[in-house]
Amino acid sequence: MENENLTDVLKKIIEKELKNLSLMVPKSFTKDIVNKISPQIENIIEKNGYVKRSKYKNLERIIDDLEQRIKELEK
């Protein structure tokens, strides 16, 4: 499963569960909780070997650039 999709699913689950709570507390409190929990969830997911698609694409681009540089230096 892609990390991005997994993160979205986890965010949706958390948001769904927090909706009931948000009826009792101010909205800013709920948003703060989601904003604080999301990065932690992403860190847990990355520790399990998954990365976001955007991060993967950036790493791919960097690798391609480095390979091109090596080829140029070998000439």
C-alpha positions as CSV (number, residue, x, y, z in Angstrom):
1,M,0.0,0.0,0.0
2,E,1.3,3.4,-0.8
3,N,2.3,5.5,2.1
4,E,0.3,8.5,0.8
5,N,-2.8,6.4,0.6
6,L,-2.2,4.9,4.0
7,T,-1.7,8.3,5.6
8,D,-4.9,9.6,4.0
9,V,-6.8,6.6,5.3
10,L,-5.4,7.1,8.8
11,K,-6.2,10.9,8.7
12,K,-9.8,10.1,7.6
13,I,-10.2,7.6,10.4
14,I,-8.9,10.1,13.0
15,E,-11.0,12.9,11.6
16,K,-14.1,10.7,11.7
17,E,-13.5,9.8,15.3
18,L,-12.8,13.3,16.2
19,K,-16.0,14.7,14.7
20,N,-18.0,13.6,17.8
21,L,-15.4,15.1,20.0
22,S,-15.5,18.4,18.0
23,L,-19.1,18.9,18.9
24,M,-18.1,19.3,22.6
25,V,-14.8,21.2,22.1
26,P,-13.8,24.2,20.0
27,K,-12.8,23.5,16.4
28,S,-9.4,25.0,16.8
29,F,-8.6,22.3,19.4
30,T,-9.6,19.5,17.1
31,K,-7.5,21.0,14.2
32,D,-4.5,21.3,16.5
33,I,-4.8,17.7,17.5
34,V,-5.0,16.5,13.9
35,N,-2.0,18.7,13.0
36,K,0.0,17.3,15.8
37,I,-0.9,13.7,15.3
38,S,-0.5,13.6,11.5
39,P,3.3,14.1,11.4
40,Q,3.8,11.5,14.1
41,I,1.7,9.0,12.1
42,E,3.8,9.8,9.0
43,N,7.0,9.2,11.0
44,I,5.7,5.8,12.2
45,I,4.8,4.9,8.7
46,E,8.2,5.9,7.4
47,K,9.9,3.9,10.1
48,N,8.1,0.8,8.7
49,G,9.8,1.4,5.3
50,Y,7.2,3.4,3.5
51,V,7.7,6.9,2.1
52,K,5.3,9.4,0.5
53,R,5.1,9.3,-3.2
54,S,6.4,12.9,-3.5
55,K,9.4,12.0,-1.4
56,Y,10.0,8.9,-3.5
57,K,9.8,10.9,-6.7
58,N,12.3,13.5,-5.3
59,L,14.7,10.8,-4.4
60,E,14.4,9.3,-7.8
61,R,15.1,12.6,-9.5
62,I,18.2,13.1,-7.3
63,I,19.4,9.6,-8.1
64,D,18.9,10.2,-11.9
65,D,20.8,13.5,-11.6
66,L,23.7,11.9,-9.8
67,E,23.8,9.1,-12.3
68,Q,24.0,11.7,-15.1
69,R,26.9,13.5,-13.3
70,I,28.8,10.2,-12.9
71,K,28.4,9.4,-16.6
72,E,29.6,12.9,-17.5
73,L,32.6,12.5,-15.2
74,E,33.5,9.1,-16.7
75,K,33.7,10.5,-20.2
